[in-house]
Amino acid sequence: MAEQKNQVQEQDINQLLKVRRDKLKDLQERGKDPFVITKYDVTHHSKEILDQFDALEGQKVSIAGRMMAKRVMGKASFCHVQDLQGKIQSYVARDSVGEESYAEFKKFDVGDIVGIKGQVFKTKTGETSIHAEEIVLLSKSLQILPEKFHGLTNTDIRYRQRYVDLIMNEDVKDTFVKRSKVLSSIRKYLDGQGFMEVETPMLVSNAGGAAARPFETHFNALDEDLKLRISLELYLKRLIVGGMERVYEIGRVFRNEGLDTRHNPEFTLMELYQAYTDYHGMMDLTENLYRYVAKEVTGSEVLTYGEHTLDLSKPFERITMVEAVKKYSGVDFNEIHTLEEARAAAKEHHVEFEERHQKGDILNLFFEEFVEEHLIQPTFVMDHPVEISPLTKKKPENPEYVERFEFFMNGWEMANAYSELNDPIDQRERFEAQERMFAAGDDEANHTDEDFLNALMIGMPPTGGIGFGIDRMVMMMTNSPAIRDVLLFPTMKTLDK
């Protein structure tokens, strides 16, 4: 029965699509092809007219957009037009637009793109409208908008056909307007702090700077294998060596990993580096930047995300990884001195580890198992083990740990920062340790970057650096449940042809 109903519905849709194509053919045969129109002068948008009615009442305006509804009532009709800012009603009367133009208008379909010129007025019901003096078909829609039958609620279709999603769901457009504001606010803040925006390569021979598996490709012209970058770090630090004391880049990076609500294989990362500061300076910058962006984008330093209220107005908590693990698991890694003791603690607390994992790796596994989910309010987790931080300065008083922090909100890692390692001898030893890890089966280990080591040999000043996940930041600012909701075109599995 359901199959028969679907067949009938499909036949109905095909018939409606044929009607639209026939309308286009008729227009073209009569020399009125809408697709030959190249421009239309727009003086106002819907929200401007609605917000400024007192100043615009009786004035002539020109708008353009997609017709989302139409009510034909003999010699006069109404339609709603949607543009960048929203929707506005237009009153279309035969006596105002002319008999021929009105006859054409009656054949327009929902989804068509139109241009309207006329006077601003209010109807008897008090709705701000445009009394059309001219209505022009600018583009013929040959497809039916989804709400005609079932609405655009299927998330898979929404992500694959974002262009339709933006038309049908106003909150979706609002999310991406806010995303743009997040990016512009970051730039405004950093530019005001003396940072310079730069661009670095996406195609690289050595994809370093993070623990991730890269995408690989081949460059035919040079007959060389290359990788898509997984991080921005190593090139930006080269610029610090070159004397650019404050630099940042906002750009796409690519990691050959799975898809879930917080991960997409290509995503937007922002990294910045500042000479003559350390990870404490990066904490201060992070607090100030997050507050600034939240206020600019949402108007408040208090965010609502799901069931949580996240307060950015208060000083962010600062806790070491060892303290956090002790607080939430009861295991004190200050009392664990050997790898054997770490493995024993892991087994006792049912924390799975691999043979290659060292004591610091196991501490990090405890952190992931017992701590992350509790870090709801803004929190800096500091002083990571050296084994998982190959590009970070060691703490002078305790070289088993490094001057690093991860910034958490809502149980998610939002940023990662270091006092950058600028000792080329130490850095080479760390790369060598990473190479051994790769040989032992860690596909995400870093590889030795000789040119980067040469840059450090030239000399890099003490530097603080940080990487922000922009997509997760936008999720927080827009209360979006999944990363795909804040990516205009998220990665999707190709549909079978």
HELIX and SHEET records of a PDB file:
HELIX    1   1 ALA A    2  GLU A   29  1                                  28    
HELIX    2   2 PRO A   34  VAL A   36  5                                   3    
HELIX    3   3 SER A   46  ASP A   51  1                                   6    
HELIX    4   4 PHE A   53  LEU A   56  1                                   4    
HELIX    5   5 ARG A   94  VAL A   97  1                                   4    
HELIX    6   6 GLU A   99  LYS A  106  1                                   8    
HELIX    7   7 PRO A  146  LYS A  148  5                                   3    
HELIX    8   8 THR A  155  ARG A  160  1                                   6    
HELIX    9   9 ARG A  162  MET A  168  1                                   7    
HELIX   10  10 GLU A  170  GLY A  192  1                                  23    
HELIX   11  11 GLU A  233  VAL A  241  1                                   9    
HELIX   12  12 TYR A  279  THR A  298  1                                  20    
HELIX   13  13 MET A  321  SER A  329  1                                   9    
HELIX   14  14 PHE A  333  GLU A  335  5                                   3    
HELIX   15  15 LEU A  339  GLU A  348  1                                  10    
HELIX   16  16 LYS A  359  PHE A  370  1                                  12    
HELIX   17  17 GLU A  372  HIS A  374  5                                   3    
HELIX   18  18 VAL A  386  ILE A  388  5                                   3    
HELIX   19  19 PRO A  424  ALA A  439  1                                  16    
HELIX   20  20 GLU A  450  ILE A  458  1                                   9    
HELIX   21  21 ILE A  470  THR A  478  1                                   9    
HELIX   22  22 ILE A  483  VAL A  486  5                                   4    
SHEET    1   A 6 LYS A  60  MET A  73  0                                        
SHEET    2   A 6 ALA A  76  GLN A  82 -1                                        
SHEET    3   A 6 LYS A  87  ALA A  93 -1                                        
SHEET    4   A 6 THR A 128  SER A 139  1                                        
SHEET    5   A 6 ILE A 113  LYS A 122 -1                                        
SHEET    6   A 6 LYS A  60  MET A  73 -1                                        
SHEET    1   B 8 MET A 196  GLU A 197  0                                        
SHEET    2   B 8 ARG A 246  PHE A 254  1                                        
SHEET    3   B 8 GLU A 266  ALA A 275 -1                                        
SHEET    4   B 8 THR A 463  GLY A 469 -1                                        
SHEET    5   B 8 TRP A 412  SER A 419 -1                                        
SHEET    6   B 8 ARG A 404  MET A 409 -1                                        
SHEET    7   B 8 THR A 379  MET A 382 -1                                        
SHEET    8   B 8 GLU A 317  THR A 320  1                                        
SHEET    1   C 3 LEU A 203  VAL A 204  0                                        
SHEET    2   C 3 GLU A 224  LEU A 228 -1                                        
SHEET    3   C 3 GLU A 216  PHE A 219 -1                                        
SHEET    1   D 2 VAL A 302  TYR A 305  0                                        
SHEET    2   D 2 HIS A 308  ASP A 311 -1                                        
SHEET    1   E 2 LYS A 394  LYS A 395  0                                        
SHEET    2   E 2 ASN A 398  VAL A 402 -1                                        
END                                                                             
